[in-house]
Amino acid sequence: MSSPVINKFVVIGIGLIGGSLATGLKKRGACREVIGIARSEQTCVDAVNLGVVDRAYTSLQSVASELTAGDVIFISVPTLSVKAVLADIKTHVSADVTITDGASVKGNVQTAAQEVYGEVPAQFILGHPIAGSEKSGVTAANPDLYENHRCILTPLATTSAVHLNLVTRIWQAVGAEVLTMTVEDHDEVLGATSHLPHVIAYSLVDTLAHDIDNPNIFRYAAGGFRDFTRIASSDPIMWHDIMRANKTGVLHALDLFIANLTRLRTSIEIEDSQYMLDVFTRAKNVRDEFTANLAKPHVVSTHVISKSEAKKD
């Protein structure tokens, strides 16, 4: 880039999501310095040695006095840990510093901010990059993780346009398309398109491993099983927090899925060929359309996204 988008970028939680954004900004010259905050001293050492951050500490207080307008803090910790991080930020960080996050559930983060600050402060931009991997930890950091992916921001009435613009430019700098949604729409859509598939994948693998008494169950599993269950290798703690944080959205999506699965089971039992063919054909057509949309040229932009559009992701 011709000039940095921001001055200091502080990432709290140097794992896949935070580490990838940090190293992505470094690779593109989009910030002057990247500072990492992690609970583990070893993670701090690894993050510096791997080039993910320029320096790292086990406490935000170590760098808080350095931060001012034009600097950004990115919260990248498990969803249920965000509140404690916000309390630390409120105590030590200036209101001029931009704050954003990458949590998968925005309603829970909004509530946490309201409990800490009394309202969601103007400097805090709630966000969620729609990208990831089954890998985790600082060694999983990938500078190109967000290329050609979407990042959803959920600005509120209290949100500052200056801080929103800065966070938007950060995500665009790493190749993401920035969209905006309401908090409620985000959690409903992601509950169905991201959280539900993880529930299914975890449950399927657990069922095959513990409930089907056949030693060959995984020996002859093919590529379809590998592809479908890949996300069951994701961080259990992170997904435990997501399920608790988005309980309502996940249960709604899960109830719909169970009802449809029950109908499909009945059709198999009574050999209702037409019902099975209708389900399989509809699913194939939707999946093919989804794949075709992914193959279309990507244009980095910012716009408001509707629930129906989001479900295409």
Backbone bond lengths (Angstrom), bond angles and torsions (degrees), N, CA, C in turn:
res aa  C-N    CA-C-N  psi(-1)  N-CA   C-N-CA  omega(-1)  CA-C   N-CA-C  phi
1 M - - - 1.457 - - 1.524 108.98 -
2 S 1.351 117.59 152.03 1.452 121.82 -178.45 1.518 111.88 -68.03
3 S 1.327 117.53 -33.11 1.462 121.71 177.43 1.515 109.17 -153.04
4 P 1.342 118.03 151.73 1.464 121.30 -178.49 1.527 112.39 -63.38
5 V 1.315 115.99 146.64 1.465 121.60 176.16 1.521 109.79 -76.59
6 I 1.328 116.09 -37.94 1.460 121.12 -177.59 1.525 110.11 -134.72
7 N 1.318 115.32 170.76 1.457 121.07 178.35 1.527 109.29 -87.55
8 K 1.317 117.62 -89.38 1.467 121.05 178.46 1.530 110.30 -96.00
9 F 1.327 115.21 136.71 1.466 121.73 175.74 1.517 107.36 -116.98
10 V 1.331 116.29 116.21 1.460 121.54 -178.75 1.526 109.12 -107.03
11 V 1.314 117.28 120.06 1.459 121.06 179.90 1.526 108.83 -108.66
12 I 1.324 116.07 119.84 1.462 121.84 179.07 1.525 107.94 -99.17
13 G 1.326 116.27 105.90 1.457 122.19 -173.17 1.521 108.54 103.87
14 I 1.348 116.55 93.90 1.473 119.80 -172.31 1.522 109.71 -97.42
15 G 1.327 116.31 63.50 1.455 121.25 178.06 1.511 111.27 -105.92
16 L 1.321 116.47 -150.51 1.467 121.03 -178.43 1.521 111.91 -58.80
17 I 1.337 117.38 -53.75 1.464 121.11 -174.11 1.527 111.54 -69.94
18 G 1.337 116.72 -54.01 1.450 120.09 -179.44 1.510 113.03 -67.29
19 G 1.336 116.11 -42.07 1.455 119.68 179.88 1.516 112.76 -65.25
20 S 1.327 116.83 -35.92 1.467 120.38 179.99 1.519 111.54 -68.95
21 L 1.342 116.76 -39.02 1.460 119.17 177.30 1.536 109.99 -67.72
22 A 1.324 116.34 -40.84 1.462 120.55 179.89 1.525 111.48 -61.28
23 T 1.325 116.31 -52.63 1.459 119.22 -177.58 1.533 111.59 -71.03
24 G 1.344 116.90 -27.33 1.462 120.20 175.61 1.520 111.83 -66.19
25 L 1.328 116.77 -41.76 1.464 121.48 176.99 1.527 111.03 -67.12
26 K 1.341 116.49 -40.40 1.465 120.27 178.00 1.527 110.84 -62.25
27 K 1.319 116.65 -45.52 1.458 121.50 -177.04 1.524 111.51 -60.56
28 R 1.339 115.93 -34.33 1.464 120.49 -175.81 1.527 113.45 -97.34
29 G 1.330 116.49 4.53 1.458 119.86 179.07 1.514 113.02 64.37
30 A 1.342 116.21 30.62 1.463 120.30 -174.83 1.525 113.07 -87.61
31 C 1.331 118.20 -5.83 1.458 121.15 175.53 1.521 108.90 -144.68
32 R 1.324 115.49 157.68 1.465 120.04 -178.03 1.523 112.29 -80.40
33 E 1.328 116.47 -31.19 1.464 119.89 -179.21 1.522 110.17 -155.24
34 V 1.330 115.88 141.91 1.459 121.85 175.94 1.526 109.28 -114.50
35 I 1.324 115.23 126.93 1.462 121.39 -179.40 1.529 108.66 -119.22
36 G 1.307 116.68 130.37 1.455 121.06 -179.50 1.513 112.31 -104.79
37 I 1.340 115.68 144.17 1.464 122.16 174.39 1.524 107.28 -125.08
38 A 1.340 116.62 123.96 1.462 121.08 179.30 1.521 108.96 -144.43
39 R 1.313 116.66 152.81 1.464 120.33 -179.99 1.522 111.76 -69.37
40 S 1.314 116.75 -33.82 1.458 122.07 -175.96 1.530 111.61 -91.10
41 E 1.322 115.81 129.44 1.467 120.60 175.94 1.522 110.37 -61.75
42 Q 1.340 116.98 -37.13 1.457 120.44 -179.70 1.519 111.26 -65.24
43 T 1.335 116.41 -39.04 1.468 119.50 177.31 1.520 110.17 -61.60
44 C 1.315 116.96 -39.87 1.468 121.15 178.01 1.526 110.30 -61.04
45 V 1.334 116.00 -46.39 1.463 120.58 179.58 1.527 110.75 -62.17
46 D 1.333 116.10 -45.62 1.467 120.58 -179.22 1.526 111.14 -62.84
47 A 1.331 116.66 -41.66 1.465 120.82 -177.72 1.521 111.24 -62.16
48 V 1.324 116.71 -39.54 1.464 120.74 177.88 1.524 110.55 -70.65
49 N 1.325 116.78 -45.69 1.463 120.74 -178.20 1.525 112.28 -63.76
50 L 1.325 116.37 -33.19 1.470 120.64 179.62 1.525 112.24 -82.14
51 G 1.335 117.29 -7.70 1.457 120.34 -179.81 1.506 113.91 80.35
52 V 1.339 116.96 13.32 1.467 120.37 179.24 1.530 110.13 -71.00
53 V 1.343 116.29 -38.27 1.471 121.91 178.03 1.526 108.75 -131.95
54 D 1.330 115.41 164.06 1.463 120.14 178.23 1.522 111.45 -84.87
55 R 1.332 116.35 -35.00 1.458 121.81 174.45 1.524 108.05 -152.44
56 A 1.325 116.15 161.60 1.465 119.18 -175.29 1.524 110.61 -149.01
57 Y 1.339 115.02 150.65 1.453 122.20 -178.28 1.529 108.97 -140.03
58 T 1.324 115.18 163.72 1.458 120.06 177.31 1.523 111.94 -95.07
59 S 1.330 116.83 2.42 1.469 121.03 -179.79 1.522 110.69 -143.67
60 L 1.321 116.22 134.24 1.458 120.81 176.22 1.519 111.11 -63.26
61 Q 1.313 116.38 -31.76 1.462 121.17 -178.05 1.534 111.74 -58.80
62 S 1.321 116.69 -24.15 1.464 121.19 -179.15 1.519 112.90 -64.48
63 V 1.344 116.53 -25.36 1.476 119.59 -176.94 1.522 113.06 -124.82
64 A 1.322 117.79 -5.47 1.470 121.01 -172.72 1.520 113.25 -55.32
65 S 1.338 117.62 -38.94 1.464 120.38 -177.08 1.523 112.65 -68.52
66 E 1.336 117.53 -16.33 1.465 121.58 179.60 1.524 112.37 -81.38
67 L 1.320 116.86 -19.97 1.457 120.87 -168.27 1.529 111.91 -85.05
68 T 1.336 114.54 140.01 1.457 120.34 -179.99 1.526 108.84 -149.85
69 A 1.339 116.67 -171.04 1.470 121.22 -179.52 1.528 110.49 -55.50
70 G 1.330 116.09 136.29 1.461 121.01 -177.55 1.510 112.99 96.62
71 D 1.345 116.81 -9.72 1.460 121.56 174.76 1.528 108.79 -97.07
72 V 1.324 116.19 154.21 1.461 121.25 -176.71 1.520 110.94 -132.01
73 I 1.326 116.37 135.22 1.459 122.85 172.17 1.520 108.30 -106.76
74 F 1.331 116.38 127.14 1.468 121.85 177.81 1.518 108.62 -112.07
75 I 1.326 116.65 116.87 1.461 122.35 -179.96 1.525 108.97 -88.53
76 S 1.317 116.15 116.46 1.459 120.79 -177.03 1.525 109.51 -133.26
77 V 1.323 114.29 65.10 1.465 121.64 179.95 1.527 107.94 -123.62
78 P 1.346 119.04 165.86 1.466 120.10 175.60 1.524 111.41 -51.38
79 T 1.315 116.80 144.19 1.461 123.04 -171.69 1.526 113.85 -49.80
80 L 1.322 117.32 -43.59 1.456 120.17 -175.85 1.527 112.84 -76.44
81 S 1.336 116.85 -4.23 1.461 120.82 177.91 1.528 112.10 -97.94
82 V 1.329 117.29 -5.08 1.463 121.19 -175.70 1.522 111.51 -62.91
83 K 1.316 117.97 -38.95 1.461 120.98 -176.71 1.524 111.55 -58.77
84 A 1.318 117.49 -44.98 1.461 121.21 -179.80 1.526 111.03 -63.72
85 V 1.327 116.45 -37.50 1.464 120.55 178.35 1.527 110.41 -66.15
86 L 1.336 116.62 -42.42 1.463 120.43 179.09 1.535 110.86 -62.92
87 A 1.322 117.19 -38.14 1.467 120.51 178.41 1.528 110.06 -63.00
88 D 1.322 116.72 -38.60 1.459 121.77 178.14 1.531 110.26 -66.68
89 I 1.326 115.90 -41.76 1.465 120.59 179.49 1.527 110.57 -64.24
90 K 1.321 116.70 -44.71 1.463 120.39 -179.67 1.527 111.19 -57.84
91 T 1.316 116.38 -39.15 1.465 121.36 -177.27 1.524 112.35 -70.30
92 H 1.329 116.95 -36.45 1.464 119.73 -167.92 1.528 116.20 -115.27
93 V 1.327 118.94 -14.35 1.466 120.40 -169.46 1.527 111.96 -112.57
94 S 1.324 116.28 141.69 1.463 123.31 178.93 1.526 111.39 -65.89
95 A 1.326 115.68 150.15 1.467 121.35 177.87 1.521 112.15 -70.65
96 D 1.331 117.49 -8.20 1.466 121.13 178.63 1.526 112.08 -81.39
97 V 1.319 116.61 -18.56 1.463 121.35 -176.64 1.527 110.17 -79.47
98 T 1.309 116.73 134.58 1.463 121.71 178.08 1.525 110.12 -77.10
99 I 1.333 115.91 135.40 1.465 121.94 178.07 1.520 108.68 -122.12
100 T 1.310 116.90 136.83 1.458 120.59 173.66 1.528 108.27 -146.67
101 D 1.324 116.52 175.66 1.466 119.81 -177.16 1.517 110.38 -147.55
102 G 1.340 115.03 173.61 1.466 119.73 179.05 1.508 112.51 -127.49
103 A 1.332 117.20 20.58 1.471 121.07 -177.03 1.519 111.57 -64.80
104 S 1.313 115.67 147.52 1.459 122.06 -175.53 1.526 113.48 -80.65
105 V 1.334 117.20 -11.76 1.468 121.29 -179.66 1.526 107.93 -125.30
106 K 1.329 116.86 115.40 1.460 119.86 -173.42 1.526 112.93 -87.02
107 G 1.302 118.77 -31.23 1.460 121.08 179.90 1.514 111.43 -61.20
108 N 1.316 116.36 -41.87 1.456 121.07 179.49 1.519 111.31 -65.87
109 V 1.329 116.83 -39.19 1.464 121.24 178.70 1.527 110.49 -68.52
110 Q 1.324 116.86 -40.34 1.464 120.66 177.12 1.528 110.51 -59.37
111 T 1.319 116.40 -45.62 1.465 120.72 178.84 1.525 111.21 -62.54
112 A 1.325 116.68 -41.20 1.466 120.94 179.24 1.524 110.57 -61.10
113 A 1.319 116.66 -43.84 1.467 120.89 179.81 1.530 111.02 -64.18
114 Q 1.319 116.19 -40.78 1.466 120.15 179.65 1.528 110.91 -65.21
115 E 1.321 116.91 -37.25 1.460 120.34 179.51 1.528 111.71 -70.42
116 V 1.323 117.30 -33.25 1.463 121.21 -178.92 1.527 111.72 -81.25
117 Y 1.344 116.24 -46.38 1.464 121.04 -173.23 1.532 114.04 -100.22
118 G 1.326 117.22 -14.99 1.463 120.23 -172.74 1.508 111.50 95.15
119 E 1.325 116.59 -27.28 1.462 124.88 172.68 1.523 106.67 -158.30
120 V 1.321 116.94 168.19 1.459 118.89 176.29 1.528 106.95 -73.86
121 P 1.340 118.12 116.31 1.468 119.66 -175.88 1.522 112.90 -65.50
122 A 1.309 115.79 153.68 1.467 121.82 -176.85 1.524 112.13 -59.80
123 Q 1.326 117.33 -27.00 1.464 122.17 -176.52 1.520 113.09 -80.19
124 F 1.345 117.71 -10.89 1.464 121.82 -173.25 1.523 110.97 -99.55
125 I 1.332 115.67 116.43 1.470 122.68 178.92 1.517 108.68 -106.78
126 L 1.320 117.09 112.02 1.453 120.75 179.14 1.523 109.49 -74.74
127 G 1.333 117.07 130.23 1.455 119.70 -177.59 1.511 113.27 -145.62
128 H 1.315 115.14 166.95 1.468 120.80 179.58 1.528 110.00 -157.03
129 P 1.339 118.40 108.73 1.467 120.63 175.34 1.525 110.56 -75.17
130 I 1.326 116.23 130.79 1.465 120.31 -179.68 1.526 108.30 -91.14
131 A 1.302 114.59 71.92 1.466 121.93 179.56 1.515 107.05 -158.89
132 G 1.305 116.21 155.39 1.452 118.39 -179.62 1.516 111.48 175.89
133 S 1.302 115.03 -167.45 1.457 122.48 -178.27 1.515 107.59 -161.60
134 E 1.318 116.08 161.05 1.455 119.11 175.07 1.530 111.06 -74.86
135 K 1.331 117.31 -11.05 1.458 122.06 178.38 1.526 109.73 -80.50
136 S 1.324 116.67 158.38 1.455 120.42 -179.61 1.519 109.78 -146.70
137 G 1.326 116.15 169.32 1.449 121.06 178.59 1.512 112.81 90.25
138 V 1.330 115.80 170.20 1.458 121.36 -175.77 1.532 111.94 -63.48
139 T 1.324 117.57 -31.48 1.466 120.10 -179.95 1.524 112.65 -68.82
140 A 1.342 117.40 -13.69 1.470 121.24 -179.75 1.522 111.77 -88.25
141 A 1.332 118.03 -5.26 1.464 121.41 -177.90 1.524 111.26 -55.34
142 N 1.334 115.42 131.07 1.468 121.85 -175.18 1.526 108.51 -133.21
143 P 1.328 119.29 113.81 1.464 121.15 -176.03 1.522 114.36 -63.84
144 D 1.328 117.32 -17.42 1.460 121.10 -178.30 1.530 112.70 -108.11
145 L 1.334 116.90 13.68 1.467 120.83 -175.28 1.525 112.20 -58.06
146 Y 1.327 117.78 -35.60 1.465 120.59 -172.07 1.525 114.36 -95.80
147 E 1.332 116.73 -0.73 1.463 120.01 177.06 1.530 110.03 -59.46
148 N 1.339 115.62 128.60 1.470 121.96 176.90 1.521 113.15 62.30
149 H 1.327 116.85 27.19 1.459 121.74 173.56 1.529 109.07 -118.50
150 R 1.314 114.75 166.26 1.456 119.93 179.81 1.521 110.98 -99.15
151 C 1.315 115.07 148.11 1.451 121.44 171.14 1.527 107.27 -125.37
152 I 1.324 116.48 125.14 1.460 121.45 -178.65 1.527 109.44 -98.34
153 L 1.320 116.64 127.15 1.453 122.78 172.65 1.521 107.96 -108.94
154 T 1.335 116.75 144.42 1.467 120.29 -177.46 1.534 109.61 -124.60
155 P 1.334 117.26 70.47 1.471 120.67 -178.76 1.522 111.93 -64.39
156 L 1.329 115.22 150.59 1.455 122.69 -179.23 1.524 109.92 -115.55
157 A 1.318 115.92 178.01 1.465 120.07 179.76 1.525 111.55 -62.16
158 T 1.322 117.04 -27.66 1.465 121.27 -178.23 1.524 113.28 -86.05
159 T 1.322 118.06 -5.75 1.458 122.33 -173.00 1.527 112.02 -69.56
160 S 1.320 115.77 134.80 1.467 121.74 175.80 1.524 110.67 -78.91
161 A 1.324 116.66 131.92 1.464 121.28 179.02 1.525 111.19 -63.81
162 V 1.326 117.24 -32.76 1.462 121.10 179.32 1.526 110.66 -65.19
163 H 1.323 116.68 -47.67 1.469 120.50 179.33 1.528 111.19 -67.41
164 L 1.326 117.02 -38.86 1.469 120.95 178.22 1.520 110.87 -61.91
165 N 1.315 116.82 -43.25 1.460 121.28 179.42 1.524 111.42 -62.72
166 L 1.333 116.37 -39.90 1.459 120.10 -179.13 1.528 111.23 -66.17
167 V 1.319 117.40 -43.80 1.467 120.77 178.59 1.527 110.68 -65.45
168 T 1.317 116.48 -39.27 1.470 120.48 176.82 1.520 110.93 -58.43
169 R 1.312 116.77 -45.43 1.466 121.32 -178.50 1.529 111.51 -66.44
170 I 1.321 117.14 -32.38 1.468 120.44 177.59 1.527 110.30 -61.80
171 W 1.337 115.75 -49.15 1.462 118.99 -178.11 1.527 111.51 -68.03
172 Q 1.308 116.94 -37.09 1.459 119.07 176.78 1.523 111.28 -64.59
173 A 1.337 116.42 -32.73 1.464 120.76 -179.56 1.523 112.31 -63.01
174 V 1.343 117.19 -28.81 1.469 119.97 179.13 1.530 111.93 -98.01
175 G 1.327 116.50 14.08 1.458 120.92 172.59 1.506 116.70 90.88
176 A 1.337 117.66 12.53 1.464 120.27 -178.72 1.522 111.42 -90.87
177 E 1.323 115.70 152.65 1.465 122.53 171.49 1.523 107.20 -93.04
178 V 1.318 117.31 123.72 1.455 121.32 -174.98 1.524 110.82 -97.13
179 L 1.327 115.01 128.25 1.461 122.39 -179.78 1.516 108.70 -124.62
180 T 1.324 117.21 157.91 1.461 120.52 175.24 1.521 110.08 -123.28
181 M 1.330 115.19 142.35 1.456 123.26 177.83 1.516 107.76 -142.67
182 T 1.309 116.37 168.60 1.458 119.48 170.18 1.526 108.37 -77.59
183 V 1.309 115.85 158.67 1.460 120.84 177.53 1.527 110.66 -58.35
184 E 1.326 116.45 -44.10 1.468 121.31 -177.14 1.528 111.51 -63.94
185 D 1.332 116.66 -45.39 1.462 119.90 179.46 1.521 111.03 -64.10
186 H 1.317 116.20 -40.77 1.462 119.72 179.42 1.523 111.32 -57.19
187 D 1.323 116.29 -50.48 1.465 119.46 -175.25 1.525 112.32 -68.01
188 E 1.325 117.06 -32.49 1.467 119.90 176.56 1.525 110.84 -68.31
189 V 1.323 116.51 -46.97 1.461 121.09 -177.46 1.526 111.24 -66.90
190 L 1.333 116.75 -46.54 1.469 119.36 -178.10 1.520 111.44 -70.77
191 G 1.342 117.01 -28.59 1.452 119.73 174.76 1.514 111.22 -60.02
192 A 1.339 116.07 -35.45 1.468 120.81 -178.18 1.525 112.62 -85.57
193 T 1.336 117.08 -40.41 1.470 119.58 -170.78 1.517 114.79 -95.15
194 S 1.332 117.63 -17.45 1.458 120.21 -179.53 1.522 112.43 -123.38
195 H 1.321 116.10 -51.11 1.463 119.28 -174.84 1.527 111.65 -69.61
196 L 1.338 117.62 -42.68 1.465 120.73 178.18 1.532 112.10 -60.51
197 P 1.335 120.00 -48.35 1.467 119.12 178.47 1.525 113.45 -57.16
198 H 1.337 117.58 -34.81 1.457 119.41 177.85 1.531 110.90 -68.13
199 V 1.335 116.80 -40.58 1.464 119.78 176.21 1.524 110.02 -58.12
200 I 1.322 116.53 -46.16 1.461 121.37 -177.75 1.529 110.94 -63.90
201 A 1.338 116.32 -44.68 1.464 119.69 -178.46 1.519 111.57 -64.14
202 Y 1.327 116.80 -46.00 1.461 120.10 178.36 1.529 110.60 -60.37
203 S 1.337 116.27 -45.02 1.459 120.62 -177.46 1.526 111.67 -65.71
204 L 1.333 116.64 -40.20 1.458 120.19 -179.65 1.526 111.37 -62.49
205 V 1.328 115.94 -49.31 1.467 119.37 -179.19 1.523 110.29 -63.10
206 D 1.326 117.14 -41.83 1.462 120.24 179.67 1.528 111.10 -64.39
207 T 1.326 116.32 -38.84 1.468 120.75 178.11 1.524 111.05 -62.72
208 L 1.324 116.42 -47.29 1.457 120.39 -178.63 1.527 111.38 -66.65
209 A 1.327 116.69 -35.53 1.461 120.22 -176.39 1.520 113.10 -76.76
210 H 1.340 116.76 -32.10 1.465 119.16 -170.94 1.533 115.11 -117.48
211 D 1.316 116.99 -21.66 1.468 118.80 -172.85 1.521 114.53 -108.86
212 I 1.321 117.53 -16.96 1.465 120.04 178.02 1.525 107.98 -106.29
213 D 1.309 116.79 112.00 1.468 122.80 -173.11 1.523 110.33 -85.50
214 N 1.340 114.66 77.19 1.465 119.54 179.65 1.531 108.01 -146.54
215 P 1.309 119.78 115.09 1.466 122.56 -176.05 1.528 113.77 -63.97
216 N 1.328 117.48 -16.77 1.460 120.99 -178.07 1.522 113.13 -94.13
217 I 1.346 117.15 6.22 1.457 120.03 -170.18 1.530 112.77 -59.72
218 F 1.336 118.02 -35.96 1.461 120.52 179.37 1.530 112.53 -101.32
219 R 1.327 116.30 -18.81 1.464 119.33 -177.68 1.524 111.87 -61.17
220 Y 1.306 116.16 -35.64 1.464 119.11 -176.20 1.528 112.82 -109.93
221 A 1.321 115.69 14.60 1.465 119.05 176.86 1.529 109.45 -66.26
222 A 1.325 116.67 135.57 1.463 121.55 -175.52 1.531 111.33 -100.86
223 G 1.342 114.74 -170.28 1.457 120.92 -176.12 1.507 114.13 -60.99
224 G 1.324 116.64 -32.15 1.464 119.58 179.63 1.513 111.72 -62.15
225 F 1.331 115.83 -41.67 1.464 120.33 177.31 1.524 110.22 -65.18
226 R 1.315 116.78 -43.27 1.468 121.44 179.63 1.533 110.77 -59.86
227 D 1.326 116.99 -47.20 1.458 120.63 -177.20 1.528 111.72 -67.56
228 F 1.339 115.73 -41.54 1.464 119.88 -175.82 1.519 111.73 -69.88
229 T 1.329 116.40 -32.03 1.468 119.64 -174.27 1.525 112.96 -102.82
230 R 1.323 118.54 7.03 1.465 121.34 -178.21 1.519 111.56 -52.44
231 I 1.328 117.97 -42.34 1.461 120.81 -174.43 1.525 112.88 -71.28
232 A 1.333 117.16 -10.31 1.465 119.25 175.50 1.529 111.67 -72.47
233 S 1.338 116.65 -6.32 1.467 120.89 174.63 1.525 111.59 -89.76
234 S 1.325 117.41 2.96 1.467 121.43 -179.17 1.526 110.91 -69.66
235 D 1.311 116.04 165.01 1.464 123.26 -176.90 1.531 111.49 -60.42
236 P 1.334 118.65 114.77 1.475 121.42 -177.53 1.527 113.33 -61.14
237 I 1.332 117.60 -37.84 1.459 119.78 -178.74 1.523 110.84 -65.44
238 M 1.321 116.25 -44.01 1.456 120.13 179.41 1.523 110.90 -59.51
239 W 1.338 116.34 -44.80 1.460 118.93 -176.62 1.525 112.66 -76.62
240 H 1.320 117.05 -27.45 1.467 120.35 171.27 1.532 109.14 -60.30
241 D 1.334 116.73 -44.96 1.465 121.05 -179.94 1.520 111.66 -65.47
242 I 1.332 116.51 -40.56 1.463 120.42 -179.56 1.529 110.78 -63.02
243 M 1.327 117.07 -43.35 1.466 120.51 179.97 1.523 111.30 -62.30
244 R 1.311 117.02 -40.15 1.465 120.02 178.11 1.520 111.21 -69.82
245 A 1.329 115.87 -41.42 1.464 120.03 -175.78 1.525 112.33 -70.07
246 N 1.336 116.79 -34.38 1.475 120.29 -178.76 1.526 110.18 -113.00
247 K 1.301 116.27 40.74 1.459 122.62 -176.32 1.526 112.70 -51.68
248 T 1.322 117.15 -48.16 1.473 120.52 -176.83 1.520 111.42 -63.27
249 G 1.337 116.94 -47.88 1.460 120.43 -178.92 1.509 113.02 -64.41
250 V 1.329 116.06 -40.86 1.466 120.34 -179.64 1.521 110.89 -67.48
251 L 1.319 117.68 -44.36 1.463 120.25 -179.54 1.528 111.70 -63.49
252 H 1.338 116.47 -38.51 1.467 119.61 178.19 1.524 110.38 -61.88
253 A 1.347 116.46 -47.93 1.461 120.33 179.90 1.520 110.99 -65.53
254 L 1.333 116.79 -39.23 1.460 121.37 -179.11 1.529 111.25 -66.40
255 D 1.328 117.47 -38.52 1.469 120.78 177.92 1.527 111.00 -63.43
256 L 1.342 116.67 -41.73 1.467 120.31 177.98 1.527 110.47 -63.55
257 F 1.324 116.07 -42.66 1.464 120.47 -179.27 1.529 111.09 -64.91
258 I 1.330 116.90 -43.97 1.470 120.64 -179.99 1.522 110.93 -62.59
259 A 1.331 116.62 -40.10 1.463 120.52 178.77 1.528 110.82 -63.51
260 N 1.348 116.94 -43.71 1.462 120.38 179.22 1.527 111.13 -68.46
261 L 1.327 116.22 -38.09 1.461 120.15 179.27 1.528 110.52 -65.97
262 T 1.322 116.08 -37.36 1.466 120.40 178.18 1.530 110.90 -64.45
263 R 1.333 116.19 -42.15 1.479 119.49 177.25 1.524 110.95 -63.70
264 L 1.338 116.18 -39.73 1.461 119.08 179.14 1.528 110.48 -67.01
265 R 1.317 116.74 -38.65 1.463 120.03 177.43 1.528 110.64 -60.34
266 T 1.329 115.56 -43.23 1.465 119.83 179.32 1.519 110.94 -62.25
267 S 1.334 116.72 -41.32 1.465 120.19 -179.37 1.528 111.15 -63.69
268 I 1.332 116.33 -35.84 1.473 119.69 177.07 1.525 110.30 -69.18
269 E 1.322 115.82 -41.13 1.465 120.48 -178.89 1.520 111.99 -63.35
270 I 1.328 117.26 -42.24 1.472 120.21 -177.36 1.523 112.26 -95.66
271 E 1.341 115.45 4.72 1.470 122.25 178.81 1.525 111.94 59.04
272 D 1.322 115.58 46.95 1.462 121.71 175.71 1.530 108.31 -82.82
273 S 1.304 116.08 85.10 1.461 121.90 -173.76 1.519 112.40 -60.78
274 Q 1.335 116.72 -39.17 1.455 119.86 -176.91 1.530 111.13 -63.81
275 Y 1.322 116.36 -42.47 1.471 119.85 179.78 1.535 109.93 -63.31
276 M 1.335 116.11 -45.65 1.458 119.41 -179.92 1.523 110.98 -61.11
277 L 1.333 116.29 -46.37 1.469 119.59 179.84 1.521 112.20 -62.38
278 D 1.327 116.68 -38.36 1.471 120.24 178.75 1.530 110.60 -63.17
279 V 1.315 116.69 -45.97 1.474 120.80 179.94 1.527 110.35 -63.41
280 F 1.328 116.89 -48.92 1.464 120.77 -176.91 1.532 111.07 -64.79
281 T 1.322 116.79 -38.38 1.471 120.58 -179.49 1.527 111.26 -68.95
282 R 1.337 116.30 -45.39 1.470 119.33 177.60 1.523 110.72 -59.94
283 A 1.319 115.87 -44.72 1.460 120.16 -178.62 1.528 111.19 -63.33
284 K 1.337 116.85 -42.47 1.464 120.27 179.31 1.523 110.75 -61.97
285 N 1.326 116.46 -44.35 1.471 120.11 -178.26 1.527 111.65 -63.06
286 V 1.334 116.38 -42.67 1.465 120.31 179.33 1.518 110.45 -65.64
287 R 1.342 116.23 -44.03 1.465 120.18 179.67 1.520 111.28 -62.86
288 D 1.337 117.75 -41.52 1.462 121.34 179.16 1.527 110.98 -63.85
289 E 1.331 116.39 -39.93 1.465 120.00 178.32 1.525 110.46 -65.04
290 F 1.332 115.80 -41.77 1.463 121.34 177.91 1.524 110.53 -59.14
291 T 1.333 117.16 -46.17 1.467 121.63 -179.76 1.522 110.98 -63.71
292 A 1.334 116.71 -40.05 1.464 120.52 179.50 1.524 111.14 -64.88
293 N 1.329 116.82 -38.78 1.462 120.58 178.91 1.522 111.30 -65.22
294 L 1.335 116.40 -36.88 1.466 120.12 178.85 1.519 111.37 -65.08
295 A 1.327 116.62 -28.57 1.459 120.95 -176.71 1.522 112.99 -81.78
296 K 1.329 117.30 -10.51 1.461 120.35 -179.81 1.518 110.67 -69.47
297 P 1.359 117.14 150.11 1.474 120.39 179.27 1.524 111.03 -55.50
298 H 1.329 116.51 140.09 1.469 122.36 -177.71 1.516 110.44 -93.39
299 V 1.306 116.56 134.24 1.457 122.03 176.69 1.518 108.08 -122.53
300 V 1.336 117.56 122.39 1.459 121.19 178.64 1.523 109.19 -72.10
301 S 1.316 117.08 123.17 1.453 120.52 -177.15 1.512 109.77 -154.84
302 T 1.311 115.39 178.31 1.454 121.34 176.00 1.515 108.45 -135.41
303 H 1.321 117.77 124.89 1.453 119.61 175.19 1.519 109.88 -158.31
304 V 1.310 114.74 167.48 1.459 120.45 178.00 1.514 108.77 -79.67
305 I 1.306 116.65 133.83 1.462 121.58 -177.48 1.525 110.41 -111.01
306 S 1.306 115.91 140.39 1.460 121.14 177.34 1.509 109.60 -91.80
307 K 1.339 116.46 166.95 1.465 120.39 178.86 1.521 110.97 -61.56
308 S 1.323 117.03 -41.04 1.467 119.55 -177.42 1.522 111.24 -65.08
309 E 1.345 116.68 -37.17 1.463 119.75 179.06 1.510 110.65 -70.66
310 A 1.312 116.20 -39.63 1.464 120.52 -178.36 1.515 111.37 -62.37
311 K 1.328 116.88 -34.44 1.458 120.61 -177.89 1.526 112.44 -66.76
312 K 1.352 117.16 -12.78 1.452 120.92 175.92 1.518 111.93 -76.95
313 D 1.324 117.60 -14.88 1.468 122.03 -179.33 1.510 111.50 -81.53
